[in-house]
Amino acid sequence: MKYSVVLPCKDEEKTIGICIKKIQKALPEAEIIVVDNNSKDTSSSIAGKLGARVVREERQGYGAALLRGFKEAKGECVIMGDADDTYDFLELPKLVKHADKYDIVIGNRLNGKMKKNAMPFLHRYIGNPGLSWMLRKFFKVNVRDAHSGFRAIKKKSFEKLSLKTKGMDFVSEMIIRASKQDMKIKEVPITYHPRKGESKLSTFKDGWKYLRLMLLYSPSHLFLVPGISLFVLGILIIGFLMTGPLRLNGVTLETHPVFIGSLLTITGYQVIMLWLYSKAYSTTHLGERDKSMDFVNKHFTLEKSIMLGITILLAGLALNAYILTKWVQAGFGELEEIKTGVLGLTLIVIGVQTIFSGFYVSMTGMKQ
């Protein structure tokens, strides 16, 4: 059997029969698997009478139902679609036409024929295009409709992805994981119809899930960019104020902003370290390859990290020793060395972080 069509289904008695009949007409040789995700209506009964194989998935969620369906599928190529008749299964040949040459074929609704009222304004013009744009920029994959649920994927390719998400973000995870494995993806324009019945998609809840997943899979955008921004800004504030008062638009900045610079520097450095931790975990435990981690592993071994941390730590201690010496020489009187003291304490914190971060990254890599 070459093709399997998987339909996640929850209370779709109005449309499940229509979908099955269209599949049987467009792709008569395909097996049809309807995954009943705790339906309370007669969806399963209708599907069974029309010749589909019905399996039940107790775990709630769109992704959970699809994972069960893919597990049950016997075809070399598996097509996924919705049971609400929004995707026109008579267009199945558009997808399977390219299934031999590509790992994943996606039906693009935005570049196809969008029927009136098929997609809410917020989804069509803001949410879907915006999140799809972020996915393209984060993961360097040319997909315009990242949340389309009408797809054909080779069974062998799907098994390599090791997908985990149980909700609507399943479709995003598939593209993200495929991009990290350099799989070939193609989009074809399709027709999208209005839904019959109540939608199970929550605009803001599921939108957040899509965004959250992209950030979790892209630590450079989540940690590195804001971390470097905070760190550089903090260093600049400390650097300018160490040379003397700074005047901006008639306002004199001298001592107290140094504390803000220290806060930004330490916070930014810690966020950068979180990027390093996440990258180390993804390469050692998730099997991902990353050029930035190859560079870090080559040039920043545990020993080098320790030496760098000790050097920064000693520089901070030296500054505080200098302040202590001046204080003793002044007979333990008043001193105007607040900025120097803040800089010394900042270096001490960063030095300690560097030493222990080196140990943590090395421990993460012990699996290898």
C-alpha positions as CSV (number, residue, x, y, z in Angstrom):
1,M,0.0,0.0,0.0
2,K,1.6,3.3,-1.1
3,Y,-0.7,5.9,0.4
4,S,-2.4,6.4,3.8
5,V,-4.7,9.3,4.7
6,V,-4.9,10.3,8.3
7,L,-7.9,12.3,9.6
8,P,-7.9,13.5,13.2
9,C,-11.5,13.7,14.2
10,K,-13.4,15.1,17.2
11,D,-17.2,15.5,16.7
12,E,-17.2,15.9,13.0
13,E,-20.3,13.9,12.1
14,K,-21.5,16.6,9.7
15,T,-18.4,16.4,7.5
16,I,-16.5,13.2,8.1
17,G,-18.5,11.3,5.5
18,I,-18.0,14.0,2.9
19,C,-14.2,13.9,3.4
20,I,-14.0,10.1,3.2
21,K,-16.0,10.0,0.0
22,K,-13.8,12.7,-1.6
23,I,-10.6,10.7,-0.6
24,Q,-12.0,7.5,-2.1
25,K,-12.8,9.3,-5.3
26,A,-9.5,11.2,-5.6
27,L,-7.2,8.4,-4.3
28,P,-9.1,5.1,-4.4
29,E,-6.0,3.0,-3.6
30,A,-5.3,4.8,-0.3
31,E,-6.1,3.5,3.2
32,I,-8.1,5.9,5.3
33,I,-7.4,6.2,9.0
34,V,-9.8,8.2,11.2
35,V,-8.4,8.9,14.6
36,D,-11.2,9.4,17.0
37,N,-10.0,11.9,19.6
38,N,-12.8,11.4,22.2
39,S,-15.8,12.2,20.0
40,K,-19.2,12.4,21.6
41,D,-21.2,12.1,18.3
42,T,-21.5,9.5,15.6
43,S,-18.3,10.4,13.7
44,S,-16.6,7.1,14.3
45,S,-19.7,5.1,13.3
46,I,-20.1,7.0,10.0
47,A,-16.4,6.6,9.2
48,G,-16.5,2.8,9.9
49,K,-19.5,2.3,7.7
50,L,-17.8,4.1,4.8
51,G,-14.8,1.8,5.0
52,A,-12.3,3.8,6.9
53,R,-10.2,2.3,9.7
54,V,-11.1,3.9,13.0
55,V,-8.6,4.1,15.8
56,R,-9.1,5.8,19.2
57,E,-6.6,8.2,20.8
58,E,-7.5,9.0,24.4
59,R,-4.8,11.7,24.7
60,Q,-6.4,15.0,23.9
61,G,-5.0,17.2,21.1
62,Y,-4.5,17.6,17.4
63,G,-0.9,16.5,17.5
64,A,-1.7,13.5,19.7
65,A,-4.3,12.3,17.2
66,L,-1.9,12.7,14.3
67,L,0.9,10.9,16.0
68,R,-1.4,7.9,16.6
69,G,-2.6,8.0,13.0
70,F,1.0,8.1,11.6
71,K,1.9,5.2,13.9
72,E,-1.0,3.1,12.5
73,A,-0.4,4.1,8.8
74,K,0.9,1.4,6.5
75,G,1.5,3.5,3.5
76,E,4.9,4.7,2.2
77,C,3.5,8.2,1.9
78,V,1.1,9.6,4.6
79,I,-1.3,12.4,3.9
80,M,-2.8,14.4,6.8
81,G,-5.9,16.6,6.6
82,D,-8.8,17.8,8.7
83,A,-12.1,16.1,8.9
84,D,-14.1,19.4,8.8
85,D,-14.1,19.6,5.0
86,T,-12.1,22.8,4.9
87,Y,-9.4,21.1,2.8
88,D,-10.7,19.8,-0.5
89,F,-9.6,16.2,-0.7
90,L,-10.4,16.1,-4.4
91,E,-7.1,18.0,-4.7
92,L,-5.1,15.1,-3.2
93,P,-3.4,14.5,-6.6
94,K,-1.8,17.9,-6.3
95,L,0.1,16.7,-3.3
96,V,0.9,13.1,-4.2
97,K,2.2,14.3,-7.6
98,H,5.3,15.6,-5.8
99,A,5.5,13.1,-3.0
100,D,8.2,11.0,-4.6
101,K,10.6,14.0,-5.1
102,Y,10.1,15.7,-1.8
103,D,10.0,14.7,1.8
104,I,7.1,16.9,2.7
105,V,4.5,18.5,0.4
106,I,2.3,21.2,1.9
107,G,-0.9,22.6,0.6
108,N,-0.6,26.4,0.6
109,R,-3.9,28.1,1.4
110,L,-2.6,31.7,1.2
111,N,-1.4,31.4,-2.3
112,G,-4.3,29.2,-3.4
113,K,-8.0,29.9,-3.7
114,M,-9.4,31.1,-0.4
115,K,-13.2,30.9,-0.2
116,K,-15.2,33.7,1.4
117,N,-15.2,33.4,5.2
118,A,-12.9,30.4,5.1
119,M,-10.3,32.0,7.4
120,P,-10.8,34.9,10.0
121,F,-9.3,38.2,9.1
122,L,-6.8,38.1,12.0
123,H,-5.6,34.6,11.0
124,R,-5.4,35.3,7.3
125,Y,-3.6,38.7,7.3
126,I,-1.8,38.9,10.6
127,G,-1.3,35.7,12.5
128,N,-0.6,33.1,9.8
129,P,1.6,35.4,7.6
130,G,3.4,36.8,10.7
131,L,4.2,33.5,12.3
132,S,5.2,32.0,8.9
133,W,7.6,34.9,8.4
134,M,9.2,34.3,11.8
135,L,9.6,30.6,11.0
136,R,11.2,31.4,7.7
137,K,13.7,33.8,9.3
138,F,14.4,31.6,12.3
139,F,14.9,28.3,10.5
140,K,15.9,29.3,6.9
141,V,13.0,27.4,5.3
142,N,10.9,28.7,2.5
143,V,7.4,27.9,3.7
144,R,4.7,30.6,3.2
145,D,1.8,28.8,4.9
146,A,3.4,27.2,7.9
147,H,0.2,26.2,9.6
148,S,-1.5,24.4,6.8
149,G,-2.7,21.0,8.0
150,F,-3.0,19.5,4.5
151,R,0.3,17.7,3.9
152,A,1.9,14.6,2.4
153,I,5.0,13.2,4.0
154,K,7.1,10.1,3.4
155,K,6.7,7.7,6.2
156,K,10.5,7.2,6.5
157,S,11.0,11.0,6.7
158,F,8.3,11.3,9.4
159,E,9.9,8.7,11.6
160,K,13.2,10.6,11.4
161,L,11.6,13.7,12.8
162,S,10.7,12.3,16.2
163,L,7.9,14.8,16.8
164,K,6.6,15.3,20.3
165,T,4.0,18.0,20.5
166,K,0.4,17.1,21.2
167,G,-1.4,20.3,20.2
168,M,-1.9,22.5,17.2
169,D,1.8,23.4,17.2
170,F,2.4,19.9,15.7
171,V,2.4,21.4,12.2
172,S,5.1,23.9,13.2
173,E,7.3,21.3,14.8
174,M,7.2,19.2,11.7
175,I,8.6,22.0,9.6
176,I,11.2,23.1,12.2
177,R,12.5,19.5,12.7
178,A,12.5,19.0,8.9
179,S,14.5,22.1,8.3
180,K,17.1,21.1,10.9
181,Q,17.5,17.8,9.0
182,D,17.7,19.5,5.6
183,M,14.6,17.7,4.3
184,K,13.1,18.8,0.9
185,I,9.9,20.7,1.3
186,K,7.5,21.9,-1.4
187,E,4.3,24.0,-1.3
188,V,1.4,23.7,-3.8
189,P,-1.6,26.1,-3.9
190,I,-4.8,24.6,-2.7
191,T,-8.4,25.6,-2.2
192,Y,-9.6,26.4,1.4
193,H,-13.3,26.2,2.3
194,P,-15.3,27.6,5.3
195,R,-15.5,25.3,8.2
196,K,-18.8,23.5,8.9
197,G,-19.3,23.5,12.7
198,E,-17.4,25.0,15.6
199,S,-13.7,25.7,15.2
200,K,-11.3,24.0,17.7
201,L,-8.6,26.6,17.0
202,S,-8.0,29.2,19.8
203,T,-6.6,32.3,18.2
204,F,-4.4,33.6,21.0
205,K,-3.8,30.3,22.9
206,D,-2.7,28.4,19.9
207,G,-0.9,31.4,18.4
208,W,1.2,31.5,21.6
209,K,1.9,27.8,21.3
210,Y,3.3,28.4,17.8
211,L,5.5,31.3,18.9
212,R,6.6,29.4,22.0
213,L,7.7,26.4,20.0
214,M,9.7,28.5,17.5
215,L,11.5,30.3,20.4
216,L,12.3,27.0,22.2
217,Y,13.7,25.6,19.0
218,S,15.7,28.8,18.3
219,P,17.9,29.6,21.3
220,S,19.8,32.2,19.3
221,H,16.8,34.4,18.9
222,L,15.5,33.6,22.4
223,F,18.8,34.1,24.3
224,L,21.8,35.2,22.2
225,V,20.3,38.3,20.5
226,P,18.8,39.9,23.7
227,G,21.8,38.7,25.8
228,I,24.4,40.4,23.6
229,S,22.2,43.5,23.4
230,L,22.0,43.8,27.2
231,F,25.7,42.9,27.7
232,V,27.0,45.5,25.1
233,L,24.7,48.2,26.4
234,G,25.9,47.6,30.0
235,I,29.5,47.6,29.0
236,L,29.0,50.9,27.1
237,I,27.4,52.6,30.1
238,I,30.1,51.5,32.4
239,G,32.9,52.4,29.9
240,F,31.6,55.9,29.2
241,L,31.0,56.7,32.9
242,M,34.4,55.4,34.0
243,T,36.1,58.2,32.1
244,G,34.0,60.9,33.8
245,P,30.5,62.4,33.9
246,L,28.4,61.9,30.8
247,R,26.1,64.8,29.6
248,L,23.0,64.0,27.6
249,N,20.5,66.8,26.6
250,G,21.5,68.8,29.6
251,V,21.3,65.9,32.1
252,T,24.5,64.9,33.8
253,L,25.1,61.2,34.4
254,E,27.9,60.2,36.7
255,T,27.7,57.6,39.5
256,H,24.3,56.0,39.9
257,P,23.9,54.9,36.3
258,V,27.0,52.7,36.7
259,F,24.8,50.3,38.8
260,I,22.4,50.1,35.9
261,G,25.3,49.3,33.6
262,S,26.5,46.6,36.0
263,L,23.0,45.1,36.2
264,L,22.6,45.0,32.3
265,T,26.1,43.6,31.9
266,I,25.6,40.7,34.4
267,T,22.1,40.0,33.2
268,G,23.2,40.0,29.5
269,Y,26.1,37.7,30.3
270,Q,23.9,35.2,32.1
271,V,21.4,35.2,29.2
272,I,24.3,34.5,26.8
273,M,25.3,31.6,29.1
274,L,21.7,30.3,28.9
275,W,22.1,30.3,25.1
276,L,25.3,28.3,25.5
277,Y,23.7,25.8,27.8
278,S,20.7,25.3,25.4
279,K,23.1,24.8,22.4
280,A,25.2,22.3,24.3
281,Y,22.1,20.3,25.3
282,S,20.7,20.3,21.7
283,T,24.0,19.1,20.2
284,T,24.7,16.4,22.8
285,H,21.2,15.1,23.6
286,L,19.0,16.0,20.6
287,G,21.6,15.1,17.9
288,E,21.6,18.6,16.3
289,R,24.7,20.0,14.5
290,D,25.6,23.7,15.0
291,K,28.6,25.6,13.7
292,S,28.6,28.0,16.6
293,M,29.0,25.1,19.0
294,D,31.7,23.5,16.9
295,F,33.6,26.8,17.3
296,V,32.9,27.0,21.1
297,N,34.0,23.3,21.6
298,K,37.2,23.9,19.5
299,H,38.3,27.2,21.1
300,F,36.8,27.2,24.6
301,T,37.6,23.9,26.3
302,L,37.0,23.5,30.0
303,E,40.6,24.4,30.8
304,K,40.4,27.6,28.7
305,S,37.1,28.5,30.3
306,I,38.6,28.1,33.7
307,M,41.6,30.2,32.9
308,L,39.5,32.9,31.3
309,G,37.2,33.0,34.3
310,I,40.1,33.1,36.7
311,T,41.6,36.0,34.7
312,I,38.4,38.0,34.9
313,L,37.9,37.2,38.5
314,L,41.5,38.3,39.4
315,A,41.0,41.5,37.5
316,G,37.9,42.2,39.6
317,L,39.7,41.3,42.9
318,A,42.6,43.5,41.9
319,L,40.3,46.5,41.5
320,N,38.8,45.9,44.9
321,A,42.3,45.4,46.4
322,Y,43.2,48.8,44.9
323,I,40.2,50.4,46.5
324,L,41.0,48.8,49.9
325,T,44.6,50.0,49.6
326,K,43.5,53.6,48.9
327,W,41.0,53.4,51.8
328,V,43.8,52.3,54.2
329,Q,46.1,55.0,53.0
330,A,43.3,57.5,53.5
331,G,43.0,56.4,57.1
332,F,39.7,54.6,56.5
333,G,38.0,57.9,55.6
334,E,35.7,58.8,52.8
335,L,36.5,57.5,49.2
336,E,35.1,58.4,45.8
337,E,35.7,55.0,44.2
338,I,32.1,53.8,43.8
339,K,32.4,53.4,40.0
340,T,35.6,51.4,40.3
341,G,34.1,49.2,43.0
342,V,31.0,48.5,40.9
343,L,33.3,47.6,37.9
344,G,35.3,45.3,40.2
345,L,32.3,43.5,41.5
346,T,30.9,43.1,38.0
347,L,34.1,41.4,36.9
348,I,34.1,39.1,39.9
349,V,30.5,37.9,39.1
350,I,31.3,37.4,35.4
351,G,34.5,35.6,36.3
352,V,32.7,33.2,38.6
353,Q,29.9,32.6,36.0
354,T,32.5,31.8,33.4
355,I,34.3,29.2,35.5
356,F,31.2,27.3,36.6
357,S,29.6,27.7,33.1
358,G,32.6,25.9,31.7
359,F,32.0,23.0,34.1
360,Y,28.3,22.9,33.3
361,V,28.8,22.8,29.5
362,S,31.4,20.0,30.0
363,M,29.1,18.0,32.1
364,T,26.4,18.4,29.5
365,G,28.8,17.0,26.9
366,M,29.7,13.9,29.0
367,K,27.2,11.9,27.0
368,Q,29.6,12.1,24.1
